[in-house]
Amino acid sequence: MASGTVPGAGSGFALFQNPLAVRDAPYGRVQETVMDDAGHRAAFDEITRWPGYRETPLIALDDVARESGVAAVHYKDEGGRFGLGSFKALGGAYAVRRHLAGIVEAKRGAPVTTDDLLQHRHGDVTGGVTVTTATDGNHGRSVAWGAQLFGCRAVIYIHAHVSAGRQAEIERYGATVVRTPGNYDDSVRQAAADAAANGWTVVSDTSYEGYREIPRAVMHGYTVMAEEALRQWPAREPPTHCLVQGGVGALPAAVAAHLWQRLGARRPHFVVVEPERAACLYASARAGKPTAITGALDTMMAGLACGEVSSLAWDLLARAGDAFVTIPDQAAIDAMRLLAARPAPVIAGESAVAGLGALRLIAADPAARAALRLGPDSRVLLFGSEGATDPALYAKIVGRSPEAVAGAFISRDGTQPAGD
Ligand SMILES: Cc1ncc(COP(=O)(O)O)c(C=O)c1O
């Protein structure tokens, strides 16, 4: 694939083909330091034992495939994940569990089981631990849930633009929520400072110099979703394209790593998608190194409103990201409405549909189609990373509440679609 910028012909997207991407190289030593197979297997073994575990559905969007002029589009709908509404349930909670197991094992000098932790059998130890993180909603919800599930305290930092609804969803799991001025990156700094002052453990989804192990556990949790998608993939041939939205980049990096490890050179072309006003991964790809974006990061796609990449994620995406795309908010709005209006509706939040929004813009643009080799034989894999995690905003955008959209549809087997 040639490198360079393909301007989206008037439709507001931008596409950069990454000159650092390697397609034919094996999954190498640098990549292993980010995500390794043993870490994936440990996460899969653990998370599939948790109460309430169920594979999320991989939905065939035949209507989108037709509209986009490709053979197939499949959408992994994370809206129903553990009742938390997003794929983030897999990451933060898993990192909390690993952290607590490490502390208990060091104290007791013996291994602890999942059941021990779920039953709070070492509550005298875990009850003295406080985990903390900054969040725009979904990650904090996962850390709060993990703390409640495995028996420790959580203090969660949210920035000025996080909605009251998202705050309530975190508090629901017993966490203390602290609201800070400024944007997401400011809340990250505040959480780190307060953790240092109080002896708390930061369970962040973003990694920085000297802080890799916990974000690595978070990302290993996310690989469970990618593995499920490959097991559910209905065709003999693997996907040819995968478009995944990024905030700090942990989600796309975990997915790209897993696809590379499992499929090698047959892995799909990997496209990282961001909102145009919070495109730190795109800026990093253009610069060839981690590059921060400043400002209000003003986008409706709250989960993607990040200005600084995770260094761990960047180490992987620098080679695994074939292209980086930015899209306007309108593309997400259109994609949410399209999914809600299908005969079998899919309830998706703003950040869930960036990959779908990008696919539709790219598919309608001959230069971008050619650049990504998107054609009638292409098989596209998308990750719908959340349901309606902010129901009030969902209703404003779609014109109906998530319940009304779900209620309008009763499937042939009498079940309703997964949603938040
Ligand atoms: C729903 C949703 N999708 C995608 C992302 C992006 O994930 P990451 O920041 O790991 O790139 C987030 C992050 O919060 C999210 O909440």
The ligand as an SDF file (V2000), in Angstrom:
LIG
                    3D

 16 16  0  0  0  0  0  0  0  0999 V2000
  -16.8820    3.0120   23.6100 C   0  0  0  0  0  0  0  0  0  0  0  0
  -15.4380    3.2290   23.3950 C   0  0  0  0  0  0  0  0  0  0  0  0
  -14.8930    2.9090   22.2130 N   0  0  0  0  0  0  0  0  0  0  0  0
  -13.5920    3.0770   21.9760 C   0  0  0  0  0  0  0  0  0  0  0  0
  -12.7440    3.5960   22.9400 C   0  0  0  0  0  0  0  0  0  0  0  0
  -11.3060    3.8010   22.6180 C   0  0  0  0  0  0  0  0  0  0  0  0
  -10.4530    2.9670   23.3270 O   0  0  0  0  0  0  0  0  0  0  0  0
   -8.9500    3.3900   23.5690 P   0  0  0  0  0  0  0  0  0  0  0  0
   -8.9350    4.6510   24.3510 O   0  0  0  0  0  0  0  0  0  0  0  0
   -8.3620    2.2390   24.2820 O   0  0  0  0  0  0  0  0  0  0  0  0
   -8.3400    3.5840   22.2080 O   0  0  0  0  0  0  0  0  0  0  0  0
  -13.2620    3.9430   24.1840 C   0  0  0  0  0  0  0  0  0  0  0  0
  -12.4080    4.4830   25.2370 C   0  0  0  0  0  0  0  0  0  0  0  0
  -12.8510    4.9520   26.2620 O   0  0  0  0  0  0  0  0  0  0  0  0
  -14.6500    3.7560   24.4220 C   0  0  0  0  0  0  0  0  0  0  0  0
  -15.1980    4.0730   25.6070 O   0  0  0  0  0  0  0  0  0  0  0  0
  1  2  1  0
  2  3  1  0
  2 15  2  0
  3  4  2  0
  4  5  1  0
  5  6  1  0
  5 12  2  0
  6  7  1  0
  7  8  1  0
  8  9  2  0
  8 10  1  0
  8 11  1  0
 12 13  1  0
 12 15  1  0
 13 14  2  0
 15 16  1  0
M  END
$$$$
